[in-house]
Amino acid sequence: VRAHRFAYELLVAPIACDMVVDHVVCGQRLCVNPAHMEIVTLGENTARGSRAAAKRRTHCKRGHALTAENARIEKSNKGTTARRCLVCQRARY
């Protein structure tokens, strides 16, 4: 049993075997503060994850729209993909 799951069950309530702990407040998997946790399904936890959040982004960190015309999809050597802002890339060169 992982420490955050143990802490939640010890201090709050038992967790059903088909549920997982989502660190909704801090986002830190190593956190054991039950006030930072919510019990959710695996599907919901995955949907809330960083990759899902990156897919939902509509603008880059400098505020440019990530449209089909202004974004390029790049593949990494690990098999993951990321959208890159073309305006920002042009400004770098």
Steps between C-alpha positions, in 0.01 A plus 500: 500500500636842408546759773237745371236227478590374848480852646159563343357170626647551846379858545186531283329185376561168324554513123317254274735272308390642161571862599824702500634805684518825301713780644266781393649780711876455462543258210792335682482120505730487803266715712327319788272783616142365477367855457676509162340176378178392336393143430407451133485232233813421303340646187426831667850517649650440156278765343621752757867419437765725348485344154125553488546858615758559227255377238233740628730803482389759247797739529876470550668642810556833318131532407504394132203292385583135437299467180560258213678782314718604794592170664725216394481155653842360587579144601768429758733202499290359788193479276313791656370798305485870578351805327752776433407863434638609162502870592723428800726270296545764229586761766780278633681494165 
